[in-house]
Amino acid sequence: MKRYLSQHLQKIVREVITAIIPAVLIALFIRVEVAKAVKIEAGPSMQPNMYQGYRLMTEKISYLFYLPKRGDVVIVNRPGAEVSLVKRVMGLPGEIVEVQAGHVLINGQKINEPWVQYFGGPDYGPAQIPNGYIFIIGDNRPNSRDSRAIGPVALTTIDGRVWLVYWPLEKFEFVP
């Protein structure tokens, strides 16, 4: 009986070592390096497209290979800030950005922004975005603390690109 219990315990330990530990390590790798679930914690800055309490899935891999694109929704971690920012990328390194009455101009050309319903808020620029930085702005222009107030943000502060809204379920959608 004692030998049977010992063999059974060895089988359980082997199972843990060969199945559970690798699964946990893979999950941790995915969580840290590939994807991350995020909850919008603060403010109305992305309304009406995203609201406080929405849960989002981000991916972290694509920006290892290419720069963010105009229109991408990103999560930005700011040193010392309590919550991450959820904003839309509008200006890229080297571009001259200007905001007039909530409308973004890049290199003097007004950008088509079909996701914005609420224009307004403070004006900005014109100013050139430094290399290694992007200009981020909320979809709800009058109620967004973004690059108009904090300046361009470093590419190194981007924690991921939002690709999915998964909660609330009735708002489930892929983010282009």
N, C-alpha and C positions, 0 to 999 in steps of 0.2 A: 504493500500500500504506500509506504514511504517513497519507494522508488517511483511509483506511478505519479505521485504528487510532484516529485522532483522533475520528472520528465515533462509533466503538464506545465509546470512553472517555467521550465526552460523554453517550451514551445511558445508560451505567452510572451516571454521576454524577447525571443527571436522575432515574433510577429510585431512587437512594438518597435524593435530596432529596424526591421526591414520595411515596414509599411507606415507606421504612424509618424515616426521621426522625420523621414523624408517628406511626407505629406505636409507636415508642419513647416519644415524648412522651405519647401516650394511655396506654400501660402505666404510665408513671411517675405520671401523674395518678390513675389508678385505684389504684395502690399507696399513694399518699400521701393521697388524699382519699376514696376509695370503699370499698376492701376491703383486707384484709391477712391473710396467712397467719401463724399464730402456733404455736409449739411450747410445750407445757406443760413448763417447765424445773424446777419445784421442787415437792416435797412431795406429800403425800397428801390435801390439803384438799378436793378435789372428788370423792374416791372414794366410792362405787363407780361414779359416773357418768362420770368422766374421770380418767385416770391420767397420771403423768409420762411424757413422750414422745409423748403424743397430739398430733396436729396439727389445728389448728382454723382455720376461715375466719371472719373477722369482717367486719362491715360498719360503716361509719362515718357513713352518711348519715342514718339515721332520727333520731338524737339531735340533729340540726340542727333538726328540726321538732317534736319532742316529748320529754318527759322519759322516762327509763328506766321500765320497768314492773316491779312486784314480780315476782320470779321470773326476770327476764332474767339471763343469764350474761354478764358483762362482763370486759373486759381493763382493768386499771387500772395506769397508770404512776405510780409514786411517785418524786418527786425524790430522787436520791441512791441509790435502790435498784438492785441489780444485775439483778433480774428483775422482770417485770411480774406482777401478781397476776391470777389467774383466780378470780372469785368470783361469787356470786349476789346480786342486788339484793334487799334485803328491806325497807328503810325509805326513805321518800321525804321530801323537804323538808317541814318543818313537822310531821311525825308524831312521836308519842312512841313510842320503841322500847324494848323490854325483852327480855332473853333470860334464861329460867329453865330450868336443866337442859338447855340446848340447844334449847329451843322458843322461837320468836320470837312476841312479843306486840306488836301495833301498836295504839296507843290503848287498851290494856287487853284486846284481843281476841286470842286465840290464832289464829295463821295456819295454814291447811292447807298442809303441805309434803310432798307425795307423793314428792319426789325425795330426801328425807333418810332414810337407814337407820341412821345412827350419831348419836344425840343425845348431849348431855353437853357437857363443856368448861366454861369459865368463864361465870358469869352476867354480865349487863350491865344498867345502867340501873335504873329508867327514866330516859330522857333525850330531850329534844327534838332532832330533827335540824334544824340550821340551814338557812336558805334557801341554795341553791346546793350542797348536799351530799346524799349518800345514805349509807345504812348497808349494807355488804356483809358477807357471811358465807359460809363454805365449807359444802359439803354434808356433809362429814365433821367434825362439830362438835367432837369431842374433839381433832382434829389439824389445826386451822385457825388460822392467824394472820390475823385479819380485823378488822373494826371494833370488836370487843370489846376488842382490844388497841391498835389504832392510831386509834380514833375514826372518826367519819364521814369520808368522802373527798369531795373537791371534784368536782363534775360535770366540771370542766375537765380532770381527770386520766383520764377514761374515754377509752380509745383505740379502743373499738369494742364492738359487741354480737356475741357468738358466735352464729352461725346454722348452722354445719355442723362436724361432726367428720368429717374425711376420711382420717385415718390413725390407727390401723391399719385396713386395708380392711374387716376383719370387723366393725369398730365404726362403719362409715360410717352417719351419721344426721344428720337435720336437728334442730337444737336448738330447741324451741318457745320 
